[in-house]
Amino acid sequence: MEEVEKISQALKLVERYEDYLFRRAWGMTFVTLGLLAPLNAFLVLKAQMISIILGMGTEAFISLVSIMIALAIAALTIYFFTSATIVVSRRRKFSFSREMPHAFAISLIWFVSFNVTRFFPERFAAVSWLWATGCASILSYLVLWKAQIHRSLRELVITGLALLVASVPIAFLSEAVAETASLIVFTIAFVGGGFYSIVMASKALGEGEEAA
């Protein structure tokens, strides 16, 4: 009976470690997005001035910066989750049917959410990023909850709701003020949510090791 209990505790620890890896990956992704996406927006806003200094066309500068930052975000996100998946696959066999459907669904949600912002009126261009990312965060949590994978990632919902709530007063501000306010709120929500996820991941893993 004691042996069965030890095996049960070991399995729980392995599950906690898996949750730790993916929760940390989400946290790192949020921090990356919270820093690089506003940086991209800031550089686009200052594109005319910077492009003159660099001696290149404004449109060319905007395209170059947007592509480089988008690639950086995509590359880092893939790296964070691939690293977690590789570690987990050493403990249990990788299952395409288990891992990929929800990963594809979440990727599609974020891709569509960011692209939908193009169709918002110019008046709401700045705040539309908060709406898109807020909805994407909440929908990502629902996908994980439905798939019964990493259902403890409530920071996705918290971050999403924070963005949506904060967007309401920002939508009534002047365009210039709304742009600045949106960048600040976006950065605080994502960087804060990312660090919270990383801290909670380490805390949950520590509690699991102590229990074992």
trRosetta pair geometry for C-beta under 8 A, 3 or more apart (Angstrom, degrees):
i j d omega theta_ij theta_ji phi_ij phi_ji
1 4 5.7 -50 -154 31 34 113
1 5 6.7 34 149 -18 64 104
2 5 5.6 -54 -153 35 35 113
2 6 6.5 37 150 -21 66 104
3 6 5.7 -52 -151 34 34 112
3 7 6.5 34 152 -18 65 104
4 7 5.7 -54 -150 36 32 111
4 8 6.3 35 151 -21 65 106
5 8 5.5 -52 -147 35 33 115
5 9 6.4 33 153 -18 64 104
6 9 5.8 -54 -149 36 31 111
6 10 6.4 34 151 -21 64 105
7 10 5.6 -54 -149 35 32 113
7 11 6.4 32 153 -19 65 104
8 11 5.9 -53 -149 35 30 110
8 12 6.5 31 152 -18 63 106
9 12 5.6 -54 -149 36 33 113
9 13 6.4 36 151 -22 65 104
9 211 6.9 -154 -148 125 107 92
9 212 5.1 142 158 -116 113 76
10 13 5.6 -53 -151 33 32 113
10 14 6.6 34 151 -20 64 103
10 212 7.0 89 -85 -134 49 122
11 14 5.6 -50 -150 34 34 113
11 15 6.5 35 151 -18 64 104
12 15 5.6 -53 -150 37 33 113
12 16 6.3 36 151 -20 66 105
12 208 6.6 -157 130 -147 91 106
12 211 7.6 -58 106 100 133 131
12 212 7.7 -174 77 -75 100 99
13 16 5.5 -51 -147 36 33 113
13 17 6.4 36 152 -23 64 104
13 208 5.1 143 -118 157 66 112
13 209 6.8 85 -135 -86 114 53
13 211 7.9 -167 -78 75 92 98
13 212 4.9 20 -72 -65 134 142
14 17 5.6 -52 -150 33 31 113
14 18 6.6 34 151 -19 63 102
14 91 6.0 173 -158 177 117 146
15 18 5.7 -51 -152 33 33 112
15 19 6.5 33 150 -16 65 105
16 19 5.6 -54 -149 38 34 112
16 20 6.2 42 149 -27 65 104
16 204 6.1 -156 -159 141 102 95
16 205 5.7 148 145 -109 105 57
16 207 8.0 -137 -152 75 148 81
16 208 3.6 165 103 -82 173 165
17 20 5.3 -48 -149 31 33 118
17 21 6.6 37 153 -22 63 101
17 91 8.0 121 88 -42 128 167
17 205 6.3 76 -98 -126 55 107
17 208 7.5 -140 -46 96 67 152
18 21 5.8 -51 -152 30 32 112
18 22 6.7 13 158 -3 65 107
18 88 5.3 73 -122 -114 97 115
18 91 7.6 -125 -71 64 105 144
19 22 6.3 -65 -147 46 30 98
19 23 5.7 28 159 -19 69 114
19 150 6.0 152 -128 -112 78 79
19 152 6.5 34 -161 40 133 128
19 201 7.3 -163 127 -134 75 83
19 204 6.6 -67 105 117 122 143
20 23 5.9 -59 -138 40 23 108
20 24 6.1 24 160 -19 62 111
20 201 4.7 116 -145 179 63 93
20 202 7.1 89 -146 -79 110 35
20 204 6.3 -164 -82 81 87 103
20 205 4.1 39 -90 -65 144 121
21 24 5.9 -61 -151 37 23 110
21 25 6.4 25 150 -22 62 106
21 83 8.0 -145 -169 110 107 80
21 84 3.9 144 153 -141 107 99
21 87 5.8 -158 -122 72 152 133
21 88 6.3 -161 69 -52 156 101
21 201 8.0 166 -19 -169 15 131
22 25 5.2 -45 -145 32 38 116
22 26 6.5 42 153 -19 65 98
22 81 7.4 42 -128 -127 78 78
22 84 5.2 129 -77 163 59 153
22 88 8.0 16 -45 -48 101 141
22 150 5.2 -98 103 -87 136 143
23 26 5.7 -49 -152 34 34 112
23 27 6.4 37 147 -20 63 105
23 150 6.7 178 -65 -150 79 117
23 152 7.4 -32 -87 86 129 103
23 153 6.2 -166 -112 -93 86 94
23 197 5.5 -155 172 179 83 92
23 198 7.7 165 128 -91 86 32
23 200 6.8 -97 162 91 140 94
23 201 3.8 176 96 -91 118 111
23 204 7.4 59 41 38 163 139
24 27 5.4 -52 -149 36 34 116
24 28 6.3 34 154 -17 67 104
24 80 7.9 -147 116 -169 75 105
24 84 7.3 164 66 -88 95 124
24 197 7.2 166 -99 131 29 93
24 198 5.6 67 -128 -119 71 71
24 201 4.6 -164 -58 114 79 168
24 202 7.7 79 -85 -48 111 76
25 28 5.9 -53 -145 38 30 108
25 29 6.3 33 153 -20 63 108
25 80 4.1 140 -147 150 84 101
25 81 4.9 107 176 -83 145 59
25 83 7.3 173 -97 62 113 94
25 84 4.6 -75 -46 -25 137 143
26 29 5.6 -57 -148 37 30 113
26 30 6.3 31 154 -21 65 105
26 150 8.0 152 -30 164 138 148
26 153 6.1 45 46 -137 176 132
26 155 7.6 139 124 74 128 117
26 156 7.3 -67 -174 -67 140 102
26 194 7.7 -155 127 -123 62 69
26 197 5.3 -105 95 174 99 156
27 30 5.8 -54 -148 34 30 110
27 31 6.5 28 155 -17 64 104
27 155 8.0 30 -88 86 82 156
27 193 7.8 -151 -123 127 66 63
27 194 4.5 112 -169 -169 60 63
27 195 6.8 113 -167 -73 111 15
27 196 7.4 -157 -119 66 109 49
27 197 3.3 -164 -80 88 97 109
27 198 3.8 169 145 -49 159 78
27 201 6.5 -116 -13 -7 139 132
28 31 5.8 -52 -148 36 33 111
28 32 6.3 36 152 -20 65 107
28 76 7.5 -132 141 159 104 105
28 80 4.8 -175 83 -119 128 140
28 194 6.7 120 -68 -166 11 114
28 198 7.0 89 -51 -80 68 116
29 32 5.6 -55 -149 37 31 114
29 33 6.2 27 155 -15 66 108
29 76 7.3 158 -109 117 63 95
29 77 5.0 63 -123 -116 109 85
29 80 5.5 -147 -56 61 89 158
29 81 7.6 22 -58 -42 131 98
29 194 7.2 -159 68 -117 47 112
30 33 5.8 -56 -143 41 29 108
30 34 5.9 30 157 -21 65 112
30 155 8.0 -68 -50 129 167 122
30 159 7.0 -108 -138 -108 136 167
30 190 4.8 -159 -180 -171 82 78
30 191 7.2 176 133 -85 88 22
30 193 5.1 -102 175 94 153 98
30 194 3.2 -168 87 -76 104 95
30 197 6.5 108 23 18 140 139
31 34 5.7 -58 -143 39 27 113
31 35 6.4 15 160 -11 63 110
31 190 7.0 166 -89 139 24 86
31 191 5.4 65 -125 -125 67 64
31 194 3.6 -171 -47 127 75 159
31 195 6.6 87 -82 -50 114 71
31 198 7.8 6 -32 -27 130 131
32 35 6.3 -69 -151 41 24 101
32 36 5.8 -4 169 2 67 119
32 72 8.0 -153 -175 133 113 90
32 73 6.1 147 139 -127 112 71
32 76 4.9 -174 -137 109 159 145
32 77 6.9 -153 78 -62 148 76
32 80 7.9 -145 -8 -32 142 141
32 194 7.8 154 7 -120 57 156
33 36 6.5 -63 -123 48 24 94
33 37 5.3 18 -177 -15 65 121
33 73 6.2 74 -94 -142 70 120
33 77 8.0 46 -54 -73 101 115
33 133 7.9 159 154 -138 134 134
33 190 5.3 -109 91 -172 94 147
33 194 7.9 165 42 -64 88 132
34 37 7.0 -28 -102 35 13 105
34 38 7.2 4 175 -2 45 113
34 186 6.7 -179 -135 142 69 72
34 187 5.2 106 178 -142 88 46
34 188 7.9 -160 -161 22 124 12
34 189 7.2 -163 -114 76 117 60
34 190 2.8 -174 -78 95 106 111
34 191 3.9 -162 121 -46 150 71
34 192 7.9 172 -137 11 163 57
34 193 7.7 161 -60 44 140 92
34 194 6.1 -133 5 -7 134 131
35 38 6.9 -76 -161 42 20 99
35 39 6.3 20 152 -21 61 116
35 187 7.0 73 -87 -134 43 94
35 191 6.6 82 -52 -82 82 111
36 39 5.3 -56 -146 36 34 118
36 40 6.3 39 155 -24 67 101
36 69 5.3 168 174 -164 105 102
36 72 6.1 -155 -141 96 152 120
36 73 5.3 -168 91 -72 146 99
37 40 5.7 -50 -151 31 32 113
37 41 6.7 30 151 -16 63 104
37 69 7.6 142 -90 153 37 126
37 73 7.1 56 -60 -88 82 147
37 129 7.7 160 160 -173 126 134
37 186 6.7 -100 97 152 119 135
37 190 7.7 65 37 29 126 169
38 41 5.4 -52 -146 38 38 112
38 42 6.1 42 153 -23 69 104
38 183 4.5 108 -140 -157 109 91
38 186 5.7 161 -68 88 107 120
38 187 4.9 -23 -19 -65 158 104
39 42 5.7 -53 -146 35 30 113
39 43 6.3 28 156 -16 64 107
39 69 6.6 -172 89 -122 103 140
40 43 5.9 -57 -148 38 29 108
40 44 6.4 30 153 -20 64 107
40 65 6.3 155 -136 142 74 100
40 66 6.1 88 -163 -108 118 59
40 69 4.3 -166 -81 91 115 165
40 70 7.7 75 -108 -48 155 70
41 44 5.7 -55 -149 35 31 112
41 45 6.4 32 153 -20 64 105
41 129 7.6 -47 -83 -54 143 170
41 179 7.6 -171 162 -171 120 94
41 183 5.8 -156 89 -97 137 111
42 45 5.7 -55 -152 34 31 112
42 46 6.4 4 157 5 66 111
42 183 6.7 89 -62 -139 91 152
43 46 6.0 -67 -141 54 31 95
43 47 6.5 69 148 -74 63 75
43 50 6.8 -32 -157 16 78 163
43 62 8.0 160 121 -114 90 59
43 65 4.9 -143 120 -177 140 156
43 69 8.0 165 37 -36 140 144
44 47 5.4 -9 -155 -40 35 117
44 62 5.5 67 -124 -131 83 98
44 65 6.9 -165 -66 89 71 134
44 66 7.0 51 -77 -67 115 101
45 179 6.8 124 -98 163 139 142
46 49 5.2 -54 -175 47 79 111
46 50 5.4 74 127 -22 93 108
47 50 6.0 -66 -140 44 27 104
47 51 5.6 27 166 -23 69 113
47 58 5.1 93 134 -160 107 87
47 61 5.2 156 -159 96 94 120
47 62 4.9 2 -127 -69 153 92
47 65 7.5 -139 -105 21 101 145
48 51 6.1 -55 -140 35 22 110
48 52 6.7 25 157 -21 58 105
48 58 5.1 -5 -97 -110 61 130
49 52 6.0 -57 -158 30 29 111
49 53 6.8 25 150 -16 63 106
50 53 5.6 -56 -154 36 37 112
50 54 6.2 22 154 -8 70 111
50 61 6.3 160 96 -180 102 151
51 54 5.8 -61 -142 47 32 104
51 55 8.0 -127 166 39 56 11
51 56 5.3 -97 -158 77 84 73
51 57 6.3 -36 -177 125 135 17
51 58 4.5 -164 34 -91 165 54
51 60 7.4 122 -135 63 124 84
51 61 4.0 -128 -89 -16 105 151
52 55 7.5 32 -179 -73 29 37
54 61 6.7 129 57 -100 139 123
56 60 5.2 -104 160 85 109 125
56 61 5.5 132 95 -60 113 94
57 60 4.1 85 66 9 97 109
57 61 6.7 -161 92 -11 49 84
58 61 5.7 -56 -150 34 30 112
58 62 6.4 29 155 -18 66 106
59 62 5.7 -53 -147 36 32 111
59 63 6.3 31 156 -18 65 107
60 63 5.8 -55 -147 38 30 111
60 64 6.2 29 155 -20 65 109
61 64 5.8 -58 -146 37 28 110
61 65 6.2 23 160 -14 66 110
62 65 6.1 -58 -144 40 26 107
62 66 6.0 23 160 -17 64 113
63 66 6.0 -60 -143 39 24 109
63 67 6.1 20 162 -16 63 112
64 67 6.1 -61 -147 38 24 107
64 68 6.2 19 159 -16 63 112
65 68 5.9 -61 -146 39 27 109
65 69 6.2 17 162 -11 65 111
66 69 6.3 -61 -143 42 25 103
66 70 6.0 25 159 -19 63 112
67 70 5.8 -56 -142 38 27 111
67 71 6.2 26 158 -17 63 109
68 71 5.9 -58 -149 38 27 110
68 72 6.3 29 152 -22 63 107
69 72 5.4 -50 -145 34 34 115
69 73 6.4 35 155 -19 66 102
70 73 5.9 -53 -149 36 30 109
70 74 6.3 27 154 -15 64 109
71 74 5.7 -56 -143 41 31 110
71 75 5.9 31 158 -21 67 110
72 75 5.9 -55 -141 38 26 110
72 76 6.2 21 161 -14 63 110
73 76 6.2 -60 -145 40 25 106
73 77 6.1 25 158 -19 63 111
74 77 5.9 -58 -146 38 26 111
74 78 6.3 25 158 -17 64 108
75 78 5.9 -57 -148 38 27 109
75 79 6.2 30 153 -22 63 109
76 79 5.5 -53 -146 36 32 115
76 80 6.3 35 156 -22 66 103
77 80 5.9 -51 -148 32 30 110
77 81 6.5 10 162 -2 64 109
78 81 6.4 -68 -146 47 27 97
78 82 5.6 25 161 -20 67 117
79 82 5.9 -57 -133 40 23 109
79 83 6.1 27 163 -23 61 108
80 83 6.1 -60 -154 32 21 110
80 84 6.8 16 152 -13 59 108
81 84 5.6 -53 -149 37 37 111
81 85 6.2 38 153 -21 68 107
81 103 7.4 139 162 -131 148 121
82 85 5.5 -55 -145 38 32 112
82 86 6.3 36 155 -24 66 104
83 86 5.9 -51 -148 31 29 112
83 87 6.7 27 155 -16 61 105
84 87 6.0 -57 -153 36 31 109
84 88 6.3 27 153 -16 66 110
85 88 5.7 -58 -146 40 31 110
85 89 6.1 34 155 -25 67 108
85 94 7.1 59 173 -117 98 116
85 99 6.7 83 -131 -155 120 146
86 89 5.7 -54 -145 33 28 113
86 90 7.1 36 152 -27 59 98
87 90 6.0 -52 -166 20 34 113
87 91 7.6 18 146 -8 62 104
88 91 5.9 -66 -164 38 42 106
88 92 6.7 -31 162 43 78 89
88 94 7.9 102 99 -91 91 79
89 92 7.1 -83 -132 73 32 53
89 93 7.1 20 -154 -157 74 21
89 94 4.2 -6 -119 -57 115 101
94 99 6.6 -35 -166 -5 83 147
95 98 3.7 50 93 16 120 114
95 99 6.0 139 77 -9 66 92
96 99 6.5 -68 -131 48 24 94
96 100 5.1 -5 -171 0 66 129
97 100 7.3 -35 -89 39 13 97
97 101 7.0 16 -167 -19 46 113
98 149 7.9 134 173 -82 85 135
99 102 7.6 -95 -179 44 28 92
99 103 6.2 12 154 -14 70 127
100 103 5.3 -67 -141 44 36 113
100 104 5.8 36 164 -22 75 106
101 104 5.9 -58 -148 36 26 109
101 105 6.3 25 155 -19 63 109
101 147 7.2 169 90 -109 105 131
102 105 5.4 -51 -143 37 35 115
102 106 6.2 35 158 -19 67 105
102 143 5.3 144 -149 152 91 106
102 144 6.3 98 -177 -90 139 54
102 147 4.3 -45 -72 -40 137 166
102 149 6.1 -177 42 44 168 139
103 106 6.0 -54 -147 37 28 108
103 107 6.4 29 154 -18 62 108
104 107 5.7 -56 -147 37 30 112
104 108 6.2 31 154 -20 65 107
105 108 5.8 -56 -150 36 29 112
105 109 6.4 34 151 -25 64 104
105 143 5.0 177 108 -140 128 141
106 109 5.5 -48 -148 30 34 116
106 110 6.6 27 157 -13 65 104
106 140 4.9 64 -133 -127 104 91
106 143 5.5 -162 -69 74 85 155
106 144 7.7 35 -73 -48 129 88
107 110 6.1 -60 -152 39 30 105
107 111 6.2 29 153 -19 66 111
108 111 5.7 -56 -144 39 31 112
108 112 6.0 26 160 -15 67 109
109 112 6.2 -60 -146 40 23 105
109 113 6.1 25 157 -22 62 112
109 136 5.3 143 138 -139 99 81
109 139 4.9 -166 -154 106 143 129
109 140 6.1 -172 83 -69 149 76
109 143 7.1 -137 -25 -30 147 142
110 113 5.6 -53 -141 36 29 114
110 114 6.4 25 162 -16 64 106
110 136 4.9 85 -98 -164 63 138
110 140 7.4 30 -53 -70 97 120
111 114 6.4 -61 -152 37 25 104
111 115 6.4 11 157 -9 62 115
112 115 5.9 -68 -146 44 29 105
112 116 6.1 39 156 -34 68 105
113 116 5.9 -49 -147 23 27 114
113 117 7.7 40 152 -31 55 93
113 132 4.1 136 166 -175 90 89
113 133 6.7 128 139 -75 134 37
113 135 6.0 -176 -124 79 124 102
113 136 4.0 -96 -3 -64 171 115
113 139 7.9 -179 -63 36 131 137
114 117 6.2 -41 -171 7 38 115
114 132 5.9 119 -85 152 37 143
114 133 7.8 44 -80 -69 79 78
114 136 7.8 14 -38 -56 74 153
115 118 6.1 -27 -179 2 54 114
116 119 6.0 -56 -173 30 55 109
116 120 7.7 66 137 -34 72 92
116 132 6.0 168 64 -110 103 113
117 120 5.7 -37 -160 7 51 116
117 125 7.4 86 170 -151 98 58
117 128 4.3 134 -138 129 91 120
117 129 6.0 33 -118 -77 152 59
117 131 7.8 147 -98 66 91 99
117 132 5.1 -61 -58 -41 105 147
120 124 4.8 -95 164 88 121 104
120 125 6.2 164 92 -90 110 46
120 128 4.0 -162 22 -93 165 146
120 131 7.9 127 -83 51 148 139
121 124 5.4 69 65 22 83 94
121 125 7.6 -103 105 -46 44 73
122 125 5.3 -11 -154 -35 44 117
123 175 7.0 -104 -141 -85 51 104
124 127 5.2 -66 -162 57 76 101
124 128 5.2 96 133 -49 89 95
124 171 6.3 4 -119 -137 99 94
125 128 5.8 -51 -149 16 23 119
125 175 7.8 35 42 -145 102 103
126 129 6.8 -55 179 15 36 105
126 170 7.5 -116 110 154 110 116
126 175 6.9 146 -7 -159 128 64
126 178 4.4 138 73 124 143 98
126 179 4.3 -122 -107 -89 140 57
126 181 7.8 81 143 59 134 81
126 182 4.4 -178 162 2 96 152
127 130 5.4 -46 -166 31 58 114
127 131 6.6 59 140 -20 76 100
127 167 4.9 119 -168 -157 103 96
127 170 5.1 159 -100 108 115 110
127 171 4.8 -163 112 -86 178 74
127 178 5.8 -62 -42 -178 97 118
127 182 5.6 -140 -87 -91 50 126
128 131 5.4 -51 -149 37 42 114
128 132 6.1 41 153 -21 71 105
129 132 5.8 -52 -142 37 31 111
129 133 6.2 17 164 -6 66 110
129 182 6.1 98 56 170 112 128
129 186 6.5 -15 119 -87 118 140
130 133 6.4 -60 -138 45 25 99
130 134 5.8 30 160 -24 63 115
130 163 4.6 -168 -167 178 84 95
130 164 7.0 163 145 -82 95 35
130 166 6.6 -116 -161 83 145 95
130 167 4.0 174 105 -83 136 117
130 170 7.0 86 11 63 159 147
130 182 5.7 -123 -36 -142 113 95
130 185 6.4 9 -103 100 129 128
130 186 6.4 -123 -87 -75 82 91
131 134 5.9 -60 -142 37 22 112
131 135 6.3 17 162 -13 61 110
131 163 7.7 -167 -69 135 21 105
131 164 6.7 74 -115 -110 55 76
131 167 5.8 143 -58 -178 74 171
132 135 6.2 -62 -152 39 24 105
132 136 6.2 22 154 -19 63 112
133 136 5.4 -52 -140 38 35 115
133 137 6.3 41 158 -25 66 102
133 160 7.6 -148 129 -114 62 70
133 163 5.8 -105 89 -175 94 169
133 186 7.0 78 51 -131 156 100
133 190 7.7 -45 162 -71 144 118
134 137 6.0 -53 -152 30 27 111
134 138 6.7 20 154 -11 62 107
134 159 7.7 -152 -120 126 62 67
134 160 4.5 110 -168 -163 59 64
134 161 7.1 123 -162 -61 107 15
134 162 7.7 -152 -117 65 106 52
134 163 3.5 -154 -79 86 104 116
134 164 4.0 152 163 -49 155 83
134 167 6.9 -107 -18 -14 150 135
135 138 5.9 -60 -150 40 33 108
135 139 6.0 28 156 -16 69 111
135 160 6.8 122 -63 -158 13 115
135 164 7.4 94 -53 -77 66 118
136 139 5.8 -57 -141 42 28 109
136 140 6.1 37 156 -27 63 106
136 160 7.4 -161 65 -109 48 111
137 140 5.7 -53 -150 30 27 115
137 141 6.9 27 152 -17 60 103
137 156 4.8 -171 178 -174 84 74
137 157 7.2 174 132 -81 97 22
137 159 5.0 -117 -169 89 159 102
137 160 3.3 -164 82 -68 113 100
137 163 7.1 117 18 19 139 134
138 141 5.8 -53 -156 33 34 112
138 142 6.6 33 149 -18 65 105
138 156 6.9 155 -88 138 29 90
138 157 5.7 69 -114 -118 74 63
138 160 3.8 -178 -43 136 84 165
138 161 7.1 93 -77 -49 117 71
139 142 5.5 -52 -148 36 37 114
139 143 6.5 42 152 -23 66 100
140 143 5.7 -50 -152 31 32 112
140 144 6.6 28 152 -13 64 106
140 156 5.4 -119 84 -164 106 141
141 144 5.8 -58 -150 40 33 109
141 145 6.0 34 152 -21 68 109
141 153 6.1 -149 -115 95 88 98
141 154 7.3 67 -138 -118 138 34
141 156 3.9 170 -62 93 106 129
141 157 5.0 -40 11 -53 175 85
141 160 7.4 -119 0 -1 124 141
142 145 5.5 -52 -142 38 32 114
142 146 6.1 33 157 -20 65 106
143 146 5.9 -55 -146 37 27 110
143 147 6.2 16 157 -8 63 112
144 147 5.9 -61 -142 46 28 104
144 149 5.3 -100 -156 77 75 78
144 150 5.1 -57 -169 75 130 90
144 151 6.2 178 131 -89 94 51
144 153 6.1 12 95 41 162 126
144 156 7.7 116 25 22 136 161
145 148 7.4 24 179 -77 32 39
145 151 5.1 87 -111 -127 64 94
148 151 6.4 -29 -144 -47 43 123
150 153 5.2 30 147 -22 100 116
152 204 7.6 105 127 -104 156 159
153 156 5.0 42 135 -9 102 112
153 197 7.2 22 -140 -127 86 114
154 157 5.3 -47 -165 36 61 111
154 158 6.1 62 138 -22 79 103
155 158 5.2 -51 -139 41 41 115
155 159 5.8 43 159 -21 71 104
155 193 5.0 144 169 -162 109 90
155 196 5.4 167 -118 98 138 118
155 197 4.9 -135 56 -72 160 93
155 200 7.2 177 -39 26 130 147
156 159 6.1 -54 -145 37 24 108
156 160 6.3 24 155 -18 60 112
156 193 7.8 103 -85 -179 32 133
157 160 5.7 -58 -146 39 29 112
157 161 6.1 25 159 -15 66 109
158 161 6.1 -58 -146 39 26 106
158 162 6.2 29 155 -22 63 109
158 193 6.6 170 89 -114 100 108
158 196 8.0 -63 82 96 143 157
159 162 5.7 -55 -147 34 29 114
159 163 6.5 28 156 -19 63 105
159 189 5.3 117 -153 169 82 96
159 190 6.6 77 -158 -92 131 50
159 192 7.9 165 -105 81 96 88
159 193 3.8 13 -81 -91 124 158
160 163 5.9 -58 -153 34 29 109
160 164 6.4 22 154 -14 65 109
161 164 5.7 -58 -145 40 33 109
161 165 6.0 31 159 -18 69 108
162 165 6.0 -56 -142 39 26 107
162 166 6.1 21 161 -14 63 113
162 185 8.0 -170 141 -177 92 97
162 189 4.9 174 102 -123 124 114
162 193 7.7 -167 36 -60 141 118
163 166 6.0 -60 -142 41 25 107
163 167 6.2 33 156 -32 62 108
163 185 6.8 126 -123 143 64 110
163 186 7.2 51 -120 -101 109 61
163 189 5.3 106 -68 175 87 172
164 167 5.7 -52 -149 25 28 117
164 168 7.6 43 152 -35 57 90
165 168 6.3 -41 -170 3 37 113
166 169 7.3 -60 -169 39 44 93
166 170 6.4 37 145 -16 72 120
166 185 4.6 170 138 -151 147 141
166 189 7.3 -139 17 -59 149 130
167 170 5.3 -69 -146 47 38 115
167 171 6.0 52 157 -39 74 100
167 182 7.6 45 -112 -112 80 91
167 185 7.6 174 -68 114 62 158
168 171 6.1 -51 -158 16 24 114
168 172 8.0 8 152 -8 54 102
169 172 6.1 -63 -165 35 44 106
169 173 7.3 52 143 -35 70 99
170 173 5.6 -46 -159 13 45 118
170 178 5.3 112 173 -137 85 82
170 181 4.8 -169 -123 110 110 130
170 182 5.9 121 175 -70 149 78
170 185 6.9 -94 -58 -4 149 152
171 178 7.2 67 -105 -129 21 130
173 177 4.4 -108 164 94 123 113
173 178 4.4 161 80 -66 105 82
173 181 6.2 81 43 14 164 148
174 177 4.8 77 58 18 85 106
174 178 6.5 -153 87 -13 36 93
175 178 5.6 -57 -141 36 26 114
175 179 6.5 32 158 -25 62 102
176 179 6.0 -51 -155 25 29 112
176 180 7.1 20 153 -9 61 105
177 180 6.0 -59 -155 40 35 107
177 181 6.0 31 152 -17 70 113
178 181 5.7 -57 -139 42 29 110
178 182 5.9 34 160 -25 65 108
179 182 6.0 -55 -147 33 24 111
179 183 6.7 23 155 -17 60 106
180 183 5.9 -58 -153 34 31 111
180 184 6.5 27 154 -17 65 108
181 184 5.8 -57 -149 37 32 111
181 185 6.1 27 156 -15 67 109
182 185 5.9 -56 -143 41 28 108
182 186 6.0 32 157 -22 65 110
183 186 5.7 -54 -143 36 26 113
183 187 6.3 25 159 -18 62 109
184 187 6.0 -59 -149 37 27 109
184 188 6.3 21 158 -14 64 110
185 188 6.0 -58 -143 40 28 108
185 189 6.0 25 161 -18 66 113
186 189 6.1 -61 -144 38 23 108
186 190 6.2 4 167 -3 62 115
187 190 6.5 -68 -141 45 21 98
187 191 5.7 7 171 -4 64 118
188 191 6.5 -61 -130 47 19 100
188 192 5.5 17 168 -15 60 122
189 192 6.1 -61 -137 44 15 108
189 193 5.9 13 162 -15 58 115
190 193 5.7 -52 -136 41 26 109
190 194 6.0 31 159 -24 62 108
191 194 5.6 -53 -145 35 28 114
191 195 6.4 23 159 -14 63 105
192 195 6.2 -57 -146 38 28 104
192 196 6.2 30 154 -20 63 109
193 196 5.5 -55 -146 36 31 115
193 197 6.3 34 155 -22 64 105
194 197 5.7 -55 -152 33 30 111
194 198 6.5 27 153 -17 64 105
195 198 5.6 -52 -147 37 35 112
195 199 6.2 34 155 -18 67 106
196 199 5.9 -57 -146 39 29 109
196 200 6.1 23 158 -14 65 111
197 200 6.0 -58 -141 41 27 107
197 201 6.2 34 155 -26 63 107
198 201 5.7 -52 -149 30 28 115
198 202 6.7 23 156 -13 62 105
199 202 6.0 -59 -153 38 31 107
199 203 6.2 30 151 -20 66 110
200 203 5.4 -53 -142 39 34 115
200 204 6.1 36 158 -21 67 104
201 204 6.0 -54 -147 35 26 108
201 205 6.5 23 154 -15 61 108
202 205 5.8 -57 -148 38 30 110
202 206 6.2 33 154 -22 65 108
203 206 5.7 -55 -148 35 29 113
203 207 6.5 29 155 -19 64 104
204 207 5.8 -53 -150 35 31 111
204 208 6.5 33 151 -21 63 106
205 208 5.6 -55 -151 34 33 114
205 209 6.5 32 153 -19 66 104
206 209 5.8 -54 -148 35 32 109
206 210 6.4 31 154 -18 65 106
207 210 5.8 -55 -148 37 32 111
207 211 6.3 33 153 -20 65 106
208 211 5.7 -55 -149 35 31 111
208 212 6.5 29 153 -19 64 105
209 212 5.7 -53 -148 36 33 111
